[in-house]
């Protein structure tokens, strides 16, 4: 067994690991580094192939979830570098329509920022993204997929974002568990990560971005956040909350929605139109990936159909009085 980090080794971003196990070569994630604007943005695929076709060196590519630091380089690899492996060789963790739509949504949003606002010329196109997404095969949680009759891949719920999965890769008696980003604490819209009880892989490859950080309890952080927001609007101020459109935005929207309802507040709360608005649509559609509380509530109402939070209109920017705005990139 051999492990080579092509990205995210002692770094944050561009997650990409080459795993050699039982004579099979598996790429774990294929992300981009958001901090670079040159060739360092993508993993160095020539390290794998030595300038020859990637198809000769890779048996499978696994993507854990749709965040760009884990999947952003996929269109570059398939459509520009020229990875032509069969459909079954690119595996992703979610229902097919969700996975393709959300991943396309993020990829296209990033492409627009790079080409239309930063003027990049040599960048993958919308069609390349769409073509790449068609090559993705979806794998549901706890489903096992066998590649080439020898390589076994099984997905487990990761609790990071909608559709995120951890993967157990095994060949014969050897096995590796790759977590990607995961969360062992359930939040307001997702359950906790879990694997098969008693699972004992030979190797665990895990995300450790915040492993050395000791933080206050989640309840204390939420209480402090709500107090700051309430104090600001109570004094007539406007609150701007920068947040990622997928995952964190929904978590904070549910938190603020519940607080507004409990306190009977009438102050307007908005989220920026575009990416966040589209993302909420997918959260409504794929409610079965959320936690048990939201599933139970769904019988009566969809918690992502917010009563107190609406889409932002430019006319609200100059409106007098307090307000809260969730602002997302793109």
Backbone torsions as a table, in degrees:
resi	resn	phi	psi	omega
1	UNK	NA	139.4	179.7
2	UNK	-141.9	141.2	179.2
3	UNK	-126.3	126.9	177.8
4	UNK	-125.1	124.7	178.2
5	UNK	-88.8	119.3	175.7
6	UNK	-95.4	-8.5	178.6
7	UNK	-171.5	156.7	179.1
8	UNK	68.7	15.0	172.5
9	UNK	-85.1	109.4	-174.5
10	UNK	56.3	36.0	-178.2
11	UNK	-154.2	159.5	177.0
12	UNK	-109.9	120.0	-178.6
13	UNK	112.0	160.5	178.0
14	UNK	60.0	43.4	179.6
15	UNK	-60.7	123.0	-180.0
16	UNK	-166.7	116.5	-176.9
17	UNK	-128.7	133.9	175.9
18	UNK	-99.5	117.6	179.5
19	UNK	-109.9	123.5	173.9
20	UNK	-107.3	118.6	-175.5
21	UNK	-143.7	124.2	177.2
22	UNK	56.1	34.9	-179.9
23	UNK	82.4	5.0	178.4
24	UNK	-112.8	144.3	178.4
25	UNK	-111.9	121.2	-176.0
26	UNK	-122.6	131.3	173.6
27	UNK	-94.9	124.4	179.4
28	UNK	-101.2	106.4	-176.1
29	UNK	68.1	159.4	-177.3
30	UNK	-150.5	68.1	-171.8
31	UNK	-94.5	170.7	175.1
32	UNK	-115.9	155.6	178.2
33	UNK	-94.8	115.1	-174.6
34	UNK	-72.8	-12.3	-177.2
35	UNK	-87.8	-8.0	-178.0
36	UNK	-111.5	148.3	177.4
37	UNK	-116.9	14.8	179.7
38	UNK	-126.5	-160.0	-175.7
39	UNK	-63.4	-17.0	178.3
40	UNK	-70.1	-10.6	178.7
41	UNK	-61.1	-38.4	-175.9
42	UNK	-104.0	156.5	173.2
43	UNK	-60.9	153.2	178.4
44	UNK	-85.1	91.1	-176.2
45	UNK	-69.5	-20.8	178.7
46	UNK	-66.0	-21.4	177.1
47	UNK	-63.3	-30.6	179.1
48	UNK	-79.1	-48.9	-168.2
49	UNK	-95.9	-19.6	-175.7
50	UNK	64.3	28.6	179.3
51	UNK	93.1	-8.2	177.4
52	UNK	-92.6	-178.3	-177.4
53	UNK	-65.6	136.1	177.3
54	UNK	-63.9	-29.1	-178.8
55	UNK	-58.0	-28.6	-178.5
56	UNK	-76.3	-13.0	-172.5
57	UNK	-120.1	-12.3	-177.9
58	UNK	-119.5	134.8	175.4
59	UNK	-98.6	-23.1	-173.9
60	UNK	-165.8	148.2	172.4
61	UNK	-123.0	130.6	180.0
62	UNK	-116.4	129.9	176.8
63	UNK	-114.5	124.3	-175.1
64	UNK	-79.5	-36.1	179.1
65	UNK	-164.9	177.6	-166.6
66	UNK	-88.1	0.4	177.4
67	UNK	-65.9	143.3	-170.8
68	UNK	-65.9	-25.8	177.8
69	UNK	-72.9	-3.5	176.7
70	UNK	-119.2	-18.7	-178.7
71	UNK	-135.6	-0.9	-171.4
72	UNK	-63.0	-24.9	-178.2
73	UNK	-91.0	0.6	-175.8
74	UNK	-61.8	-46.6	177.0
75	UNK	-62.3	-35.3	177.5
76	UNK	-62.9	-42.8	-177.4
77	UNK	-70.1	-42.9	-175.6
78	UNK	-80.7	-36.9	-171.5
79	UNK	-102.5	-21.2	-178.3
80	UNK	-112.7	-41.9	175.1
81	UNK	-77.4	-34.4	172.9
82	UNK	102.0	33.9	174.1
83	UNK	-72.1	117.5	-173.7
84	UNK	-115.4	26.1	-178.6
85	UNK	-60.7	159.3	180.0
86	UNK	-63.4	161.5	-176.1
87	UNK	-55.5	-38.1	-177.0
88	UNK	-69.4	-8.0	-177.0
89	UNK	-89.5	-10.2	176.0
90	UNK	-112.2	114.2	-170.1
91	UNK	-120.7	133.8	179.7
92	UNK	-131.2	162.4	-162.1
93	UNK	-94.6	12.5	-170.1
94	UNK	-134.4	173.6	175.1
95	UNK	-56.4	143.8	-167.8
96	UNK	-57.4	-48.2	-176.2
97	UNK	-67.4	-40.0	176.9
98	UNK	-62.8	-50.7	-175.2
99	UNK	-59.0	-49.2	-177.4
100	UNK	-67.3	-42.8	-176.2
101	UNK	-68.9	-46.5	-178.4
102	UNK	-69.1	-42.1	-180.0
103	UNK	-65.1	-40.7	176.5
104	UNK	-62.4	-41.6	-179.7
105	UNK	-56.2	-48.1	-179.2
106	UNK	-69.8	-43.4	-179.9
107	UNK	-61.7	-45.1	-178.0
108	UNK	-67.4	-38.4	177.8
109	UNK	-61.9	-43.6	179.2
110	UNK	-66.9	-39.9	179.2
111	UNK	-60.1	-41.9	179.9
112	UNK	-62.8	-42.9	179.0
113	UNK	-60.4	-44.9	-176.2
114	UNK	-70.4	-40.5	-174.4
115	UNK	-89.4	-41.2	-174.2
116	UNK	-86.9	-30.1	-177.4
117	UNK	-105.1	-29.4	-179.4
118	UNK	-107.2	-5.1	172.5
119	UNK	72.9	21.9	178.7
120	UNK	-68.5	141.0	-178.4
121	UNK	-103.0	-47.3	-175.3
122	UNK	-90.6	75.6	-176.0
123	UNK	-138.4	153.1	-178.1
124	UNK	-66.8	149.8	-174.3
125	UNK	-93.8	172.0	176.4
126	UNK	-59.6	-40.5	-179.7
127	UNK	-65.1	-38.0	177.6
128	UNK	-62.0	-40.6	178.7
129	UNK	-63.3	-46.5	-179.3
130	UNK	-62.0	-42.5	179.5
131	UNK	-64.1	-41.5	178.4
132	UNK	-61.2	-44.6	-178.0
133	UNK	-62.7	-30.0	178.9
134	UNK	-69.5	-16.7	-179.6
135	UNK	-88.8	-4.4	-176.5
136	UNK	-83.5	132.0	172.7
137	UNK	-103.3	129.7	-177.3
138	UNK	-85.3	142.7	177.3
139	UNK	-127.5	127.0	179.3
140	UNK	-83.6	160.4	178.7
141	UNK	-57.8	136.0	-179.9
142	UNK	71.3	3.1	175.8
143	UNK	-83.0	140.3	176.4
144	UNK	-107.3	132.9	178.8
145	UNK	-117.9	137.5	178.4
146	UNK	-112.4	124.8	-179.6
147	UNK	-108.7	128.3	178.3
148	UNK	57.3	27.0	175.1
149	UNK	71.1	0.0	-173.4
150	UNK	-131.7	-39.7	-176.1
151	UNK	-87.3	120.4	-179.5
152	UNK	-108.7	135.5	-178.5
153	UNK	-132.0	129.4	-179.9
154	UNK	-131.5	136.6	-176.5
155	UNK	-100.8	141.3	175.1
156	UNK	-126.7	151.2	-178.9
157	UNK	-64.2	129.6	-175.6
158	UNK	-103.0	-22.4	177.4
159	UNK	69.6	16.6	-176.6
160	UNK	-90.1	-59.2	173.6
161	UNK	-140.9	173.3	178.2
162	UNK	-55.6	121.6	177.6
163	UNK	86.9	-1.4	-178.6
164	UNK	-71.6	141.8	-178.4
165	UNK	-138.8	153.4	166.4
166	UNK	-99.8	152.9	-175.4
167	UNK	-127.6	133.5	170.9
168	UNK	-99.2	119.5	179.9
169	UNK	-110.4	126.4	-178.3
170	UNK	-140.9	143.6	172.5
171	UNK	-134.5	117.1	-177.0
172	UNK	61.2	-126.1	-177.8
173	UNK	-92.0	-4.1	-179.2
174	UNK	-94.5	143.2	179.1
175	UNK	-148.8	150.3	178.3
176	UNK	-134.3	133.6	172.9
177	UNK	-104.8	120.7	178.1
178	UNK	-110.4	119.4	-173.1
179	UNK	-85.3	-29.2	-165.6
180	UNK	59.1	-151.9	174.5
181	UNK	-82.5	135.0	-178.5
182	UNK	-146.1	165.7	-179.2
183	UNK	-141.5	119.1	-178.6
184	UNK	-88.5	-2.4	178.6
185	UNK	-110.7	121.5	178.3
186	UNK	-64.1	143.4	176.9
187	UNK	-114.2	-159.5	-173.7
188	UNK	-76.9	-11.5	-179.8
189	UNK	-134.9	-9.3	178.9
190	UNK	-129.2	154.8	175.6
191	UNK	-84.5	177.7	-179.7
192	UNK	-83.1	151.7	176.1
193	UNK	-62.0	145.6	176.5
194	UNK	-154.1	148.6	176.3
195	UNK	-125.0	175.7	178.6
196	UNK	-62.3	129.0	179.0
197	UNK	-56.6	136.8	178.4
198	UNK	80.5	6.4	-179.9
199	UNK	-64.9	128.8	-178.7
200	UNK	-132.5	81.3	178.4
201	UNK	-70.5	158.1	176.3
202	UNK	-70.9	-27.8	-178.5
203	UNK	-143.4	137.3	174.2
204	UNK	-114.4	121.5	174.5
205	UNK	-110.0	115.0	-170.3
206	UNK	-129.3	154.3	175.3
207	UNK	-73.6	133.0	-178.0
208	UNK	-135.7	27.4	-175.5
209	UNK	-54.3	-43.6	-177.3
210	UNK	-112.5	24.7	-174.1
211	UNK	-65.2	-27.3	-177.1
212	UNK	-100.0	7.0	-178.1
213	UNK	-99.0	124.9	175.3
214	UNK	-100.4	117.5	-175.6
215	UNK	-114.9	162.8	174.3
216	UNK	-64.1	164.1	178.6
217	UNK	-61.9	153.5	-179.7
218	UNK	-60.1	-41.1	-179.4
219	UNK	-61.9	-40.0	179.2
220	UNK	-66.3	-40.9	179.1
221	UNK	-64.7	-41.7	179.5
222	UNK	-66.3	-40.5	179.1
223	UNK	-62.9	-42.0	179.1
224	UNK	-66.2	-41.0	178.6
225	UNK	-61.3	-48.6	-178.5
226	UNK	-64.5	-37.4	178.9
227	UNK	-64.1	-44.0	-179.9
228	UNK	-63.6	-42.6	178.8
229	UNK	-63.7	-47.6	-178.1
230	UNK	-63.5	-44.1	179.8
231	UNK	-59.6	-40.9	-177.9
232	UNK	-65.7	-50.8	-177.2
233	UNK	-70.4	-29.8	178.4
234	UNK	-65.1	-26.7	178.1
235	UNK	-95.9	14.3	175.8
236	UNK	85.4	10.0	-176.6
237	UNK	-87.6	171.1	177.1
238	UNK	-112.5	135.9	-176.9
239	UNK	-110.6	123.2	175.1
240	UNK	-107.2	123.4	-178.1
241	UNK	-115.9	99.5	176.0
242	UNK	-72.7	130.3	-174.5
243	UNK	-155.5	149.0	174.7
244	UNK	-67.3	142.4	-172.7
245	UNK	-69.2	-27.9	-174.6
246	UNK	-118.1	115.4	177.8
247	UNK	107.3	-79.1	-176.7
248	UNK	-65.8	-36.6	180.0
249	UNK	-60.5	-45.4	-178.8
250	UNK	-66.6	-38.4	178.6
251	UNK	-60.7	-47.1	-178.0
252	UNK	-73.0	-33.1	176.9
253	UNK	-62.1	-44.4	178.7
254	UNK	-63.8	-41.0	178.8
255	UNK	-60.9	-49.2	-177.9
256	UNK	-70.7	-38.0	177.4
257	UNK	-59.1	-45.5	180.0
258	UNK	-64.6	-40.6	-179.3
259	UNK	-67.3	-43.7	179.6
260	UNK	-60.7	-41.4	180.0
261	UNK	-66.6	-44.0	-177.8
262	UNK	-65.8	-38.5	-177.1
263	UNK	-91.9	-1.9	-179.2
264	UNK	54.0	46.9	180.0
265	UNK	-85.5	143.6	-178.8
266	UNK	-111.1	1.4	-179.4
267	UNK	-67.0	132.6	-175.8
268	UNK	-67.8	140.8	175.8
269	UNK	-124.9	130.1	-176.9
270	UNK	-125.6	154.3	164.8
271	UNK	-121.5	145.8	-176.5
272	UNK	-63.4	138.5	-179.2
273	UNK	-72.3	163.9	179.0
274	UNK	106.1	-118.5	-172.4
275	UNK	-60.2	-47.4	-177.9
276	UNK	-64.8	-38.7	179.9
277	UNK	-63.4	-44.0	178.0
278	UNK	-66.4	-38.2	-179.7
279	UNK	-61.7	-42.2	179.8
280	UNK	-61.6	-31.7	177.2
281	UNK	-61.1	-42.3	-179.7
282	UNK	-69.8	-33.3	176.7
283	UNK	-66.7	-33.9	176.5
284	UNK	-68.0	-39.5	-176.0
285	UNK	-71.1	-39.2	-173.2
286	UNK	-108.3	55.7	-176.1
287	UNK	-64.7	-24.0	-177.0
288	UNK	-72.7	-5.0	174.6
289	UNK	-92.5	-2.7	-176.4
290	UNK	-91.5	-173.8	-176.6
291	UNK	-81.0	173.5	-173.4
292	UNK	-66.1	-34.1	-179.6
293	UNK	-62.9	-45.2	-179.8
294	UNK	-67.0	-37.5	177.7
295	UNK	-62.3	-41.8	179.1
296	UNK	-66.6	-41.8	180.0
297	UNK	-65.3	-29.3	-176.3
298	UNK	-60.3	-24.2	177.5
299	UNK	-60.2	-33.5	-178.0
300	UNK	-101.1	-39.8	179.9
301	UNK	-160.6	157.7	176.9
302	UNK	-90.2	119.6	-176.3
303	UNK	-66.7	-11.4	177.2
304	UNK	-93.3	0.5	169.1
305	UNK	-92.4	87.1	-170.3
306	UNK	-75.5	136.1	178.5
307	UNK	-83.6	-37.6	-173.3
308	UNK	-102.2	-5.0	-176.2
309	UNK	-120.0	126.6	-178.5
310	UNK	-131.2	170.2	179.1
311	UNK	-67.6	143.8	-177.8
312	UNK	-78.5	137.6	174.4
313	UNK	-117.9	141.6	-176.1
314	UNK	-57.2	-27.5	-179.2
315	UNK	-65.3	-22.6	-179.5
316	UNK	-74.3	-18.0	-176.2
317	UNK	-62.1	-37.3	-178.2
318	UNK	-100.3	6.4	-179.1
319	UNK	-69.5	138.8	178.2
320	UNK	-71.4	159.5	175.6
321	UNK	92.8	171.2	-175.9
322	UNK	-73.7	158.3	175.1
323	UNK	-165.7	165.8	175.2
324	UNK	-126.7	134.9	-179.4
325	UNK	-131.3	123.1	169.1
326	UNK	-85.7	119.4	-178.6
327	UNK	-113.5	125.9	-178.7
328	UNK	-113.6	152.9	175.6
329	UNK	-60.8	149.6	-179.9
330	UNK	84.7	NA	NA
